[in-house]
Amino acid sequence: MTATNETRQRILAAALELFAERGFAATTTAALAQRAGVAEKTLFSQFKSKERLFEETVSPAVLELVAPQSLSSVVDTMAIPWDRLEDFLRALFLNRLEFAKIHRAKLKLIVQEVLLRPELFDRFFERGQRDIYPRFIRLAEHFQAKGELRQMPAPALLRMVISIMGGYLVTRTILMPNVQWDDPAEINLMIQVLADGLRPRTRASAERLTTPLPTKSPLLKTPLPTKAERLATPPPFKATRIPTPSPSKAPRIPTPPPSRAPRIPTPAPSKAPRIATPPPSPAKRFPTKP
């Protein structure tokens, strides 16, 4: 492998991881280049845009999930002449569960992005129609001939199996991967419910479905009214309750606060001017005679 091809494969591997973790819109080209260990300029030299990188990442993932080599184990499972419907369903569920555990990122990417893009979903659907559907038809006819499967349209049967199996795989590997799962017990329970619903009905159950409902209740002595009688009978009269008006309340007249006489300020007592008293004149000193 040349250096260019090695760089390209490293970018595709990083894109698969980031697109599965964050989705297309939340993944930036800077994050893609950092995860791949290359410069952003190198990324654009290999892929013209993020949209082009996404298409080249998703398309192989989709084709790998539905390609013949990926579905070879499913084809081999369908080729076995199973005697019991439960054995076939168990082998099919376990096969796809192991595949989903190994390719968890691809399965998550398909659930998040591919189913919202019609052009990618068409590729997924076309491969399934070409490689899986004819084998499933032959297997359904095989179980119907053995009395293990009721007569029903094959597309409806395939949708039921895919819905139950796909719902478990998505919940098990993407939505709740950290839960302690008991895969054998869960798968056995799903197979039991699915197989019991797909088996041909007994004569008693078929007659119970075709027998019209009784017009007389076993708990009542009078027959139940028919639909025409129920529509013709007017409903019982019910007196309408006239609402009693609440007692009127006179408007409350606000009482003015009591008037207060204006306070007349009392003048301060006048003080008489202080007359300055002259200091006493000192007595004149007369000289004494010797």
C-alpha positions as CSV (number, residue, x, y, z in Angstrom):
1,M,0.0,0.0,0.0
2,T,1.4,3.4,-1.0
3,A,1.7,6.3,1.4
4,T,-1.2,8.1,-0.3
5,N,-3.5,5.1,0.0
6,E,-2.4,4.6,3.6
7,T,-3.2,8.2,4.4
8,R,-6.6,7.9,2.7
9,Q,-7.5,4.8,4.6
10,R,-6.5,6.4,7.9
11,I,-8.8,9.4,7.1
12,L,-11.7,7.1,6.3
13,A,-11.2,5.1,9.5
14,A,-11.2,8.4,11.5
15,A,-14.2,9.7,9.7
16,L,-16.1,6.5,10.4
17,E,-15.4,6.8,14.1
18,L,-16.2,10.5,14.4
19,F,-19.3,10.4,12.2
20,A,-20.6,7.6,14.3
21,E,-19.8,9.3,17.6
22,R,-20.9,12.9,16.8
23,G,-22.9,12.7,13.6
24,F,-22.3,14.5,10.4
25,A,-23.3,18.1,11.4
26,A,-21.2,18.1,14.7
27,T,-18.1,16.7,13.1
28,T,-15.6,19.4,11.9
29,T,-12.8,18.9,9.3
30,A,-10.3,20.0,12.0
31,A,-11.4,17.2,14.3
32,L,-11.3,14.7,11.4
33,A,-7.7,15.8,10.5
34,Q,-6.7,15.6,14.2
35,R,-8.2,12.1,14.6
36,A,-6.5,10.9,11.4
37,G,-3.2,12.5,12.4
38,V,-2.9,14.6,9.3
39,A,-3.0,18.2,8.4
40,E,-6.4,19.7,7.4
41,K,-4.8,20.6,4.0
42,T,-4.0,16.9,3.5
43,L,-7.6,16.0,4.2
44,F,-8.9,18.3,1.6
45,S,-6.3,17.1,-0.9
46,Q,-7.7,13.6,-0.6
47,F,-11.4,14.6,-0.3
48,K,-12.8,17.8,-1.8
49,S,-15.3,18.4,1.0
50,K,-16.7,17.0,4.2
51,E,-19.8,15.9,2.3
52,R,-17.6,13.9,-0.2
53,L,-15.7,12.3,2.7
54,F,-19.0,11.4,4.4
55,E,-20.4,9.7,1.2
56,E,-17.2,7.7,0.7
57,T,-17.3,6.7,4.4
58,V,-20.9,5.7,4.6
59,S,-21.3,3.9,1.3
60,P,-18.8,1.2,2.0
61,A,-20.2,0.8,5.5
62,V,-23.7,0.3,4.1
63,L,-22.5,-2.1,1.4
64,E,-20.5,-4.1,3.9
65,L,-23.5,-4.6,6.1
66,V,-25.5,-5.9,3.1
67,A,-22.8,-7.2,0.9
68,P,-22.8,-10.9,0.0
69,Q,-19.6,-11.6,2.0
70,S,-21.2,-9.9,5.1
71,L,-24.5,-11.7,4.6
72,S,-22.9,-15.0,3.7
73,S,-23.5,-16.3,7.2
74,V,-27.2,-15.2,6.9
75,V,-27.5,-16.9,3.6
76,D,-25.9,-20.1,5.0
77,T,-28.3,-19.9,7.9
78,M,-31.3,-19.6,5.5
79,A,-30.0,-22.5,3.4
80,I,-30.3,-25.0,6.2
81,P,-33.5,-27.1,6.1
82,W,-34.6,-26.2,9.6
83,D,-37.3,-28.3,11.2
84,R,-38.4,-25.8,13.8
85,L,-39.1,-22.1,13.3
86,E,-37.6,-21.3,16.7
87,D,-34.3,-22.9,15.7
88,F,-34.0,-20.8,12.6
89,L,-35.0,-17.5,14.4
90,R,-32.5,-18.2,17.2
91,A,-29.6,-18.8,14.7
92,L,-30.6,-15.7,12.8
93,F,-30.7,-13.5,15.9
94,L,-27.4,-14.7,17.3
95,N,-25.7,-14.3,13.9
96,R,-26.8,-10.7,13.6
97,L,-26.0,-9.9,17.2
98,E,-22.4,-11.0,16.9
99,F,-22.1,-9.0,13.7
100,A,-23.5,-5.9,15.4
101,K,-21.1,-6.2,18.3
102,I,-18.1,-6.3,15.9
103,H,-19.4,-3.5,13.6
104,R,-21.0,-1.3,16.2
105,A,-19.7,2.0,14.8
106,K,-21.1,1.1,11.3
107,L,-24.4,0.1,12.7
108,K,-24.7,3.4,14.7
109,L,-23.7,5.4,11.6
110,I,-26.4,3.7,9.5
111,V,-29.0,4.3,12.2
112,Q,-28.1,8.0,12.7
113,E,-27.4,9.1,9.1
114,V,-28.2,6.6,6.4
115,L,-31.9,6.2,7.3
116,L,-32.3,10.0,6.9
117,R,-30.7,10.1,3.5
118,P,-32.9,8.6,0.8
119,E,-30.0,8.0,-1.7
120,L,-28.1,5.9,0.8
121,F,-31.1,4.1,2.1
122,D,-32.0,3.1,-1.5
123,R,-28.7,1.3,-1.8
124,F,-29.3,-0.5,1.5
125,F,-32.8,-1.5,0.4
126,E,-31.8,-2.6,-3.1
127,R,-29.1,-5.0,-1.8
128,G,-31.5,-6.5,0.7
129,Q,-34.1,-7.0,-2.0
130,R,-31.7,-8.7,-4.3
131,D,-29.7,-10.9,-1.9
132,I,-32.0,-11.6,1.0
133,Y,-35.6,-11.3,0.0
134,P,-35.8,-14.3,-2.5
135,R,-34.1,-16.6,0.0
136,F,-36.5,-15.5,2.7
137,I,-39.5,-16.2,0.5
138,R,-38.3,-19.8,-0.1
139,L,-37.7,-20.3,3.6
140,A,-41.1,-18.9,4.5
141,E,-42.7,-21.4,2.0
142,H,-40.7,-24.2,3.6
143,F,-42.0,-23.5,7.1
144,Q,-45.6,-23.0,5.8
145,A,-45.4,-26.4,4.1
146,K,-44.3,-27.9,7.4
147,G,-47.1,-26.3,9.3
148,E,-44.7,-24.1,11.3
149,L,-45.8,-20.8,9.8
150,R,-49.2,-19.4,9.1
151,Q,-50.2,-18.3,5.6
152,M,-49.4,-14.6,5.4
153,P,-47.8,-12.2,3.0
154,A,-44.0,-12.6,3.0
155,P,-43.3,-8.8,3.0
156,A,-45.3,-8.4,6.2
157,L,-43.5,-11.4,7.8
158,L,-40.1,-10.0,6.9
159,R,-41.0,-6.6,8.3
160,M,-42.0,-8.2,11.6
161,V,-38.8,-10.2,11.9
162,I,-36.6,-7.2,11.0
163,S,-38.5,-4.8,13.4
164,I,-38.1,-7.1,16.4
165,M,-34.5,-8.2,15.6
166,G,-33.4,-4.7,14.6
167,G,-35.0,-3.0,17.6
168,Y,-33.1,-5.4,19.9
169,L,-29.8,-4.9,18.1
170,V,-30.0,-1.1,18.2
171,T,-31.0,-1.1,21.9
172,R,-28.4,-3.6,22.8
173,T,-25.4,-2.1,21.0
174,I,-26.2,1.6,20.6
175,L,-28.8,2.9,23.0
176,M,-28.0,0.8,26.1
177,P,-24.6,-0.8,25.6
178,N,-23.5,-0.6,29.2
179,V,-26.5,-2.5,30.6
180,Q,-25.9,-6.1,31.8
181,W,-27.7,-8.0,29.1
182,D,-28.6,-11.6,29.2
183,D,-28.6,-12.2,25.5
184,P,-29.6,-15.9,25.5
185,A,-32.6,-15.2,27.8
186,E,-33.7,-12.1,25.9
187,I,-33.4,-13.8,22.6
188,N,-35.3,-16.9,23.8
189,L,-38.1,-14.7,25.1
190,M,-38.4,-12.7,21.8
191,I,-38.3,-15.9,19.8
192,Q,-41.0,-17.4,21.9
193,V,-43.3,-14.4,21.5
194,L,-42.6,-14.2,17.8
195,A,-42.9,-17.9,17.0
196,D,-46.2,-18.2,19.0
197,G,-47.7,-15.4,17.0
198,L,-46.5,-16.7,13.6
199,R,-47.7,-20.3,14.0
200,P,-51.0,-21.3,12.3
201,R,-54.0,-20.9,14.5
202,T,-55.9,-23.9,15.9
203,R,-59.4,-24.6,14.8
204,A,-60.8,-23.4,18.1
205,S,-58.9,-20.1,17.9
206,A,-59.9,-19.6,14.3
207,E,-63.5,-20.2,15.2
208,R,-63.3,-17.8,18.1
209,L,-62.0,-15.1,15.7
210,T,-64.7,-15.7,13.1
211,T,-67.6,-16.0,15.6
212,P,-69.4,-12.7,16.0
213,L,-69.6,-11.1,19.4
214,P,-72.6,-12.1,21.5
215,T,-75.5,-9.7,21.6
216,K,-76.3,-10.8,25.2
217,S,-74.0,-10.3,28.1
218,P,-73.7,-13.5,30.3
219,L,-73.9,-11.2,33.3
220,L,-77.2,-9.6,32.3
221,K,-80.6,-11.2,31.6
222,T,-81.5,-8.5,29.0
223,P,-79.9,-8.4,25.6
224,L,-77.4,-5.6,25.0
225,P,-78.8,-2.8,22.7
226,T,-77.6,-2.8,19.1
227,K,-75.8,0.1,17.6
228,A,-78.9,1.3,15.8
229,E,-80.9,1.1,19.0
230,R,-78.2,3.1,20.8
231,L,-78.2,5.8,18.2
232,A,-82.1,6.0,18.2
233,T,-82.4,6.2,22.0
234,P,-82.0,9.8,23.1
235,P,-79.7,10.3,26.0
236,P,-81.3,10.8,29.5
237,F,-82.2,14.3,30.4
238,K,-79.9,16.0,32.7
239,A,-80.9,19.2,34.4
240,T,-78.5,21.9,33.8
241,R,-77.1,23.5,36.8
242,I,-77.7,27.2,36.8
243,P,-74.8,29.0,38.4
244,T,-75.8,31.0,41.4
245,P,-74.5,34.5,41.2
246,S,-72.3,35.5,44.0
247,P,-73.8,38.2,46.4
248,S,-73.1,41.7,45.2
249,K,-70.8,43.7,47.4
250,A,-71.3,47.4,47.8
251,P,-68.3,49.3,46.7
252,R,-66.1,50.3,49.5
253,I,-65.9,54.1,49.9
254,P,-62.6,55.1,51.1
255,T,-62.7,57.1,54.4
256,P,-60.6,60.2,54.4
257,P,-58.1,60.4,57.1
258,P,-59.0,62.7,60.1
259,S,-58.1,66.3,59.6
260,R,-55.4,67.8,61.7
261,A,-55.2,71.4,62.8
262,P,-52.1,73.1,61.4
263,R,-49.4,73.4,63.9
264,I,-48.5,77.1,64.6
265,P,-44.9,77.4,65.3
266,T,-44.1,79.0,68.7
267,P,-41.6,81.8,68.5
268,A,-38.5,81.4,70.5
269,P,-38.4,83.6,73.7
270,S,-36.8,86.9,73.0
271,K,-33.6,87.7,74.9
272,A,-32.9,91.3,76.2
273,P,-29.8,92.6,74.8
274,R,-27.0,92.4,77.3
275,I,-25.6,95.8,78.4
276,A,-22.0,95.7,78.8
277,T,-21.0,97.0,82.2
278,P,-17.8,99.1,82.2
279,P,-15.1,97.8,84.4
280,P,-14.7,99.7,87.7
281,S,-12.2,102.6,87.5
282,P,-9.2,101.9,89.6
283,A,-8.8,104.3,92.6
284,K,-6.3,107.0,92.2
285,R,-3.2,106.5,94.2
286,F,-2.2,109.6,96.2
287,P,1.3,110.0,97.1
288,T,1.9,109.9,100.9
289,K,3.8,112.5,102.7
290,P,7.1,111.5,104.2
